[in-house]
Amino acid sequence: MYPSKKLIIRPTFLASVLAVFVAPASALEPEPDALFVRVVDVGAGLCCVAVLPDGKYAIYDAGDYKDNGALTFAKINEIVRKGSEIDLLVLSHSDADHLGAVKEICDAYTVKKIVHPGIDRNPDTATWKKAKSAIENERENDDCEVIDLHEADLPIGESLEVGEGTFTWVFGLSEPSEEWIDLYKLKSKGERMNVGSIVVKLSFAERNLLFCGDSVGRHIRDDDDVCIAAEKAMVDNASTVPLQADIVIAPHHGADNGSSADFIEAVSPTYVIFSAGHAHEHPRSATAQRYIDAGVSRANMFRTDWGDNEGEDEWNYGHSDEDDEPGDDDVDIVIRKDGQVLVEYRDPNH
């Protein structure tokens, strides 16, 4: 029997009334001399907000589009006050569940650097069009530096200092080559969009976090010894750009087409966080089992859809009898200067 979740509902009025869920605060909060990262429960999407020790901010992905980014932006605004500077905004790829609040972020904050894949979708989604327009406005109005992978390659292995944190570019493509599409049988549009996800490592106090977007490393139900596409490229390049990370935000919400055994071995994480929601049976049981087989303790595996129950393919750890709603299962990370790592659900009832 799993504990019930406590929710506080605050109505917000936009085009319609939205229910924004705010969970009770955990013991983890931003600290002056520590790195703080919140993996926001945006439902079936991804948004991570980092607060660097010197008060600088970075955001990786911008959450789901279904409420026009309202929930994601409300969550970001709990941590980053309007009018602040965002030193780095990384958009892993152009799927709408990673772009929901881009316009709201650009409107509310001064964004100094934006990195995105730049692929011209065919057809472009309304969410991607809105995000691209916001990025261009930010570049023109606030002199924001934009790295568009449709125009220039990602500088793999190069690092960007943001205060006392270091972001290293691990992988990213605007779109896969025809050779890759044929070699790895990337048949669906979704796989071709996901495979180029920008992967970045954040380092502080000799600890590392790996943000993986929707990276692809296998096909669903492949044998466990299969490692292909983006994850293979990262594993093959690990001697030059090390993958080891204490914490991994798992590829593709814990889907079975990511987190290959070879990739997990190269990352060798102590903590795993699945940013998932009530869609697509994520995280998958097979994916979670590969992390467990690699030695990750079940107690160190977190999911932003705690209590969800979609079917037999979904990981059953934390299931309840009710569908999960977004907004109440944020996961907080603190890394202190002495290297101590703390990972907790924001809701202390988990």
C-alpha positions as CSV (number, residue, x, y, z in Angstrom):
1,M,0.0,0.0,0.0
2,Y,1.6,3.3,-1.1
3,P,0.9,6.6,0.7
4,S,-1.6,8.9,-0.8
5,K,-0.4,12.2,-2.3
6,K,-1.3,15.6,-0.8
7,L,-2.3,18.2,-3.3
8,I,-3.0,21.9,-3.0
9,I,-5.0,23.2,-5.9
10,R,-4.5,26.8,-7.0
11,P,-6.7,27.9,-9.9
12,T,-4.9,30.0,-12.6
13,F,-6.9,31.8,-15.3
14,L,-5.5,31.9,-18.8
15,A,-7.6,31.1,-21.8
16,S,-9.3,28.7,-19.5
17,V,-9.1,27.6,-15.9
18,L,-6.1,25.4,-15.2
19,A,-5.4,23.4,-12.0
20,V,-1.8,23.9,-10.9
21,F,-0.7,21.3,-8.3
22,V,1.8,22.3,-5.7
23,A,3.2,19.6,-3.5
24,P,4.4,20.2,0.1
25,A,8.0,21.4,0.2
26,S,10.7,18.8,0.9
27,A,13.8,19.5,3.0
28,L,15.7,20.2,-0.1
29,E,15.9,23.8,-1.2
30,P,18.5,25.9,-3.0
31,E,21.5,26.5,-0.8
32,P,24.1,29.4,-1.2
33,D,27.1,27.1,-1.7
34,A,25.4,24.1,-3.4
35,L,24.0,23.1,-6.8
36,F,20.3,22.6,-6.8
37,V,18.3,20.9,-9.6
38,R,14.6,20.3,-9.8
39,V,13.3,17.7,-12.2
40,V,9.8,19.2,-12.6
41,D,6.7,17.0,-12.8
42,V,5.3,18.4,-16.0
43,G,3.4,15.2,-16.9
44,A,4.5,13.4,-20.0
45,G,7.4,15.7,-20.8
46,L,10.7,17.1,-19.4
47,C,11.8,20.3,-17.7
48,C,14.8,20.6,-15.3
49,V,15.7,23.8,-13.5
50,A,19.3,24.3,-12.1
51,V,20.3,26.9,-9.6
52,L,24.0,27.3,-9.5
53,P,25.8,28.2,-6.2
54,D,26.3,31.8,-7.2
55,G,22.7,32.4,-8.0
56,K,22.9,31.7,-11.7
57,Y,20.2,29.7,-13.5
58,A,20.0,27.1,-16.3
59,I,17.0,25.3,-17.7
60,Y,17.1,22.0,-19.7
61,D,13.9,21.6,-21.7
62,A,10.6,23.5,-21.2
63,G,7.9,21.0,-20.4
64,D,4.7,19.8,-22.0
65,Y,2.6,21.8,-24.4
66,K,-0.9,20.6,-23.4
67,D,-1.7,23.6,-21.1
68,N,0.3,26.0,-23.3
69,G,3.2,25.7,-20.8
70,A,1.3,27.1,-17.9
71,L,2.1,24.4,-15.3
72,T,5.8,24.3,-16.4
73,F,6.1,28.0,-16.2
74,A,4.4,28.2,-12.8
75,K,6.9,25.6,-11.5
76,I,9.9,27.5,-13.0
77,N,8.7,30.7,-11.5
78,E,8.6,29.1,-8.0
79,I,12.4,28.9,-8.3
80,V,13.4,31.7,-10.7
81,R,11.8,35.1,-10.1
82,K,10.6,37.0,-13.1
83,G,13.1,39.5,-14.4
84,S,16.0,37.2,-13.6
85,E,18.7,36.2,-16.1
86,I,18.8,32.6,-17.4
87,D,22.4,31.9,-18.3
88,L,21.6,28.8,-20.4
89,L,18.5,27.3,-21.9
90,V,18.9,24.0,-23.7
91,L,16.1,22.5,-25.7
92,S,17.1,18.9,-26.4
93,H,14.9,18.5,-29.5
94,S,11.8,19.8,-31.1
95,D,9.1,17.5,-29.7
96,A,6.3,19.5,-28.1
97,D,6.5,17.8,-24.7
98,H,9.9,19.5,-24.3
99,L,9.0,23.0,-25.5
100,G,5.8,24.0,-23.8
101,A,7.0,27.1,-21.9
102,V,9.7,28.4,-24.2
103,K,7.7,31.6,-25.0
104,E,6.9,32.2,-21.3
105,I,10.5,31.7,-20.3
106,C,11.7,34.2,-23.0
107,D,9.0,36.7,-22.0
108,A,9.7,36.6,-18.3
109,Y,13.5,36.3,-18.2
110,T,16.5,37.6,-20.0
111,V,18.0,34.4,-21.6
112,K,21.7,34.8,-22.3
113,K,22.3,31.6,-24.4
114,I,20.0,29.2,-26.1
115,V,21.0,25.9,-27.6
116,H,18.5,24.0,-29.8
117,P,18.6,21.4,-32.6
118,G,17.1,23.7,-35.2
119,I,15.5,21.0,-37.3
120,D,12.7,22.1,-39.7
121,R,9.9,19.7,-38.9
122,N,7.7,18.7,-41.8
123,P,5.2,19.9,-41.0
124,D,6.3,22.1,-38.1
125,T,4.1,21.8,-35.0
126,A,2.4,24.8,-33.6
127,T,4.5,24.4,-30.4
128,W,7.8,24.4,-32.3
129,K,6.7,27.4,-34.4
130,K,5.9,29.3,-31.3
131,A,9.2,28.3,-29.6
132,K,11.2,29.3,-32.7
133,S,9.5,32.7,-32.8
134,A,10.2,33.3,-29.1
135,I,13.9,32.3,-29.6
136,E,14.3,34.7,-32.5
137,N,12.6,37.5,-30.5
138,E,15.0,36.9,-27.7
139,R,18.0,37.0,-30.0
140,E,16.9,40.3,-31.5
141,N,15.6,42.1,-28.4
142,D,18.0,40.9,-25.7
143,D,21.2,40.1,-27.6
144,C,20.9,36.4,-26.8
145,E,23.5,34.0,-28.2
146,V,21.7,31.2,-30.1
147,I,23.4,28.0,-31.2
148,D,21.1,26.4,-33.8
149,L,22.3,22.9,-34.8
150,H,20.7,23.4,-38.2
151,E,23.3,26.1,-38.8
152,A,26.4,24.8,-36.9
153,D,27.5,21.5,-35.3
154,L,27.3,21.1,-31.6
155,P,30.9,21.5,-30.2
156,I,31.1,18.0,-28.7
157,G,33.4,17.9,-25.7
158,E,33.6,21.6,-25.2
159,S,32.5,23.1,-21.9
160,L,30.6,26.2,-20.8
161,E,31.1,27.6,-17.4
162,V,28.0,28.9,-15.7
163,G,29.1,30.3,-12.4
164,E,30.7,27.4,-10.5
165,G,29.1,24.8,-12.7
166,T,30.4,23.3,-15.9
167,F,28.2,22.2,-18.8
168,T,29.8,19.8,-21.2
169,W,28.3,19.1,-24.6
170,V,28.1,15.3,-24.9
171,F,25.9,14.8,-28.0
172,G,23.5,16.5,-30.3
173,L,22.4,16.5,-34.0
174,S,20.0,18.7,-36.0
175,E,18.9,15.5,-37.7
176,P,20.4,12.1,-38.4
177,S,22.1,11.3,-41.7
178,E,20.6,9.0,-44.2
179,E,23.3,6.6,-43.4
180,W,22.2,6.5,-39.8
181,I,18.5,6.2,-40.7
182,D,19.3,3.1,-42.9
183,L,21.9,1.6,-40.6
184,Y,19.9,1.8,-37.4
185,K,16.5,1.4,-39.1
186,L,15.1,4.7,-37.7
187,K,11.8,4.3,-39.5
188,S,9.5,6.5,-37.6
189,K,9.5,10.3,-37.6
190,G,9.6,10.2,-33.8
191,E,12.8,8.1,-33.7
192,R,14.5,10.5,-36.2
193,M,13.5,13.5,-34.0
194,N,14.6,11.9,-30.8
195,V,17.9,10.5,-31.9
196,G,19.5,13.9,-32.2
197,S,18.6,15.0,-28.7
198,I,21.2,17.3,-27.2
199,V,22.8,15.5,-24.2
200,V,24.7,17.6,-21.7
201,K,26.6,16.9,-18.5
202,L,26.6,19.3,-15.6
203,S,29.5,19.1,-13.3
204,F,30.0,20.6,-9.8
205,A,32.1,19.5,-6.8
206,E,33.5,16.6,-8.8
207,R,29.9,15.2,-9.2
208,N,28.1,14.9,-12.5
209,L,24.5,15.0,-13.7
210,L,23.6,13.8,-17.2
211,F,20.6,15.2,-19.0
212,C,19.6,13.0,-21.9
213,G,16.4,14.4,-23.6
214,D,14.8,11.7,-25.7
215,S,18.0,10.0,-26.8
216,V,17.8,6.7,-28.6
217,G,20.0,3.7,-28.0
218,R,18.0,0.6,-29.0
219,H,14.6,-0.4,-30.4
220,I,11.7,-1.4,-28.2
221,R,12.2,-5.1,-27.0
222,D,15.7,-5.4,-28.5
223,D,18.0,-7.8,-26.7
224,D,19.8,-6.3,-23.8
225,D,23.2,-6.4,-25.6
226,V,22.0,-4.0,-28.3
227,C,23.4,-0.4,-28.3
228,I,22.7,1.7,-31.4
229,A,22.5,5.3,-32.7
230,A,23.1,8.1,-30.3
231,E,23.9,6.0,-27.3
232,K,26.4,4.0,-29.3
233,A,28.0,7.2,-30.5
234,M,28.3,8.4,-26.9
235,V,29.7,5.1,-25.6
236,D,32.2,4.9,-28.5
237,N,33.4,8.5,-27.7
238,A,33.4,8.0,-23.9
239,S,37.3,8.0,-23.8
240,T,37.2,11.5,-25.1
241,V,34.0,12.8,-23.6
242,P,33.4,10.8,-20.4
243,L,29.8,9.7,-19.7
244,Q,30.2,8.8,-16.0
245,A,27.5,10.6,-14.0
246,D,26.3,10.2,-10.4
247,I,22.8,11.1,-11.5
248,V,21.2,10.5,-14.9
249,I,17.9,11.9,-16.1
250,A,17.1,8.8,-18.1
251,P,16.7,9.0,-21.8
252,H,13.2,9.3,-23.3
253,H,11.3,9.2,-20.0
254,G,12.4,5.6,-19.4
255,A,11.2,4.3,-22.7
256,D,12.5,0.9,-23.8
257,N,14.3,2.4,-26.8
258,G,16.8,4.2,-24.6
259,S,19.0,3.3,-21.6
260,S,20.9,0.5,-23.4
261,A,23.0,-1.8,-21.1
262,D,26.2,-0.4,-22.7
263,F,25.1,3.2,-22.1
264,I,24.2,2.5,-18.5
265,E,27.5,0.8,-17.9
266,A,29.4,3.8,-19.3
267,V,27.3,6.2,-17.2
268,S,27.5,4.1,-14.1
269,P,24.9,6.2,-12.2
270,T,24.1,6.0,-8.5
271,Y,20.7,7.7,-9.0
272,V,18.2,7.5,-11.9
273,I,15.3,9.9,-12.5
274,F,12.5,9.1,-14.9
275,S,10.6,12.2,-16.0
276,A,7.4,10.5,-17.0
277,G,3.7,11.1,-16.9
278,H,0.4,9.3,-17.7
279,A,1.2,8.4,-21.3
280,H,3.1,5.7,-23.2
281,E,3.5,3.4,-20.2
282,H,6.7,5.2,-19.1
283,P,9.0,4.3,-17.4
284,R,9.0,0.8,-18.9
285,S,9.7,-2.2,-16.6
286,A,12.4,-3.5,-19.0
287,T,14.2,-0.2,-18.8
288,A,14.1,0.0,-15.0
289,Q,15.4,-3.6,-14.8
290,R,18.5,-2.7,-16.9
291,Y,19.4,-0.1,-14.3
292,I,18.7,-2.5,-11.4
293,D,20.8,-5.2,-13.2
294,A,23.6,-2.6,-13.4
295,G,23.6,-2.2,-9.6
296,V,21.4,0.8,-9.1
297,S,19.4,0.5,-5.9
298,R,15.6,0.7,-6.4
299,A,15.6,3.2,-3.6
300,N,17.8,5.5,-5.7
301,M,15.4,5.4,-8.7
302,F,12.8,8.2,-8.9
303,R,9.8,8.8,-11.2
304,T,7.8,12.0,-11.7
305,D,4.7,9.9,-12.2
306,W,4.6,8.3,-8.8
307,G,1.5,6.2,-8.4
308,D,0.8,5.9,-12.2
309,N,-0.6,2.6,-13.5
310,E,-1.0,2.3,-17.3
311,G,-0.4,-1.4,-17.9
312,E,1.9,-4.4,-17.7
313,D,4.7,-2.8,-19.6
314,E,5.0,0.1,-17.2
315,W,7.4,-0.3,-14.2
316,N,5.3,-1.3,-11.3
317,Y,7.4,0.2,-8.5
318,G,5.2,3.0,-7.0
319,H,2.0,1.9,-8.7
320,S,-1.4,2.8,-7.2
321,D,-4.9,2.3,-8.3
322,E,-5.2,5.8,-9.7
323,D,-3.8,7.5,-12.8
324,D,-1.1,10.1,-12.0
325,E,-1.8,13.8,-12.5
326,P,1.0,16.2,-13.3
327,G,2.5,18.6,-10.9
328,D,2.9,16.8,-7.6
329,D,6.0,14.5,-8.1
330,D,8.9,16.9,-8.6
331,V,12.3,15.4,-7.8
332,D,14.9,17.7,-6.1
333,I,18.7,17.3,-6.2
334,V,21.3,19.0,-4.1
335,I,25.1,18.6,-4.5
336,R,27.1,20.3,-1.9
337,K,30.7,21.6,-2.2
338,D,32.0,18.6,-0.2
339,G,30.5,16.3,-2.9
340,Q,27.6,15.2,-0.8
341,V,24.6,14.2,-3.1
342,L,21.0,14.4,-1.9
343,V,18.0,13.3,-4.1
344,E,14.5,13.5,-2.7
345,Y,10.9,13.8,-3.9
346,R,9.6,17.3,-3.2
347,D,6.6,15.7,-1.6
348,P,7.9,14.0,1.6
349,N,5.1,11.4,1.6
350,H,6.8,9.4,-1.1
